[in-house]
């Protein structure tokens, strides 16, 4: 089964971009009610849009034999094409606004955990004050997911903490960070009482780490390897999917962790966490602005990049 572009555009009275957007939200949320909320519609309206699409294609798009909202094979196909069509339409509208001298439209950017949660919100606030007609859609994920999103065209720009997919992306340093080893001040382990340890003592510490796609963990692993400490020797007690989860696990005295100093600055200042100095170990890194290396940037992306360069000094928070 295939979708023909001529058929897609045949009858805009029945088939329009709003219906596509609603269908995508239904599939991605797995819920008619959640899709209705996100699209600012009533649930009966959402159901009506799905029904009209099914009547138009003369095939079921949602499997109604299960309690969960699951797409049929035809629904999966439409979902894949619909996402592509909606991305193209957004790109087209941005380009058209640029011909009107427009600083208007929507810009999709991605941020890995640290810049996404602790840096970009402040930058976006200032950006919005200067460019109120440009709406920013920020996706927060690990470094690998953000990089893949930029390569696939799902995101125009990203800010991440490690160089991944270097042949497909352009990397531009925008601010610095330091990864430090922290532990709860009352953690019941002799290591918490020491002011400094050696690299050889790290395997004795119960460690909480980030998942494999994390820029923080990639940078930490690479630095430890250079000092002769392989990841296999570490005493990993938990692998968690976000910096905030790691931070809360350290608070719960599950173990110590290598974590961004930016993320635990407040905990260190309040004396909840203790920084463990490791002799001859300093893990500094850049956060990088990334965009496709072989693709022209949209005007709104260029506006954001220029703004980021102008304000990059204020992004330094360590």
Beta strands, then each sheet from edge to edge (+ up, - down):
strand 1: 62-63
strand 2: 70-71
strand 3: 105-111
strand 4: 134-140
strand 5: 157-160
strand 6: 169-184
strand 7: 196-197
strand 8: 206-210
strand 9: 235-240
strand 10: 256-260
strand 11: 273-278
strand 12: 283-292
sheet 1: 1+ 2-
sheet 2: 4+ 3+ 5+ 12- 6+ 10- 8- 9-
sheet 3: 4+ 3+ 5+ 12- 6+ 11- 7-
end
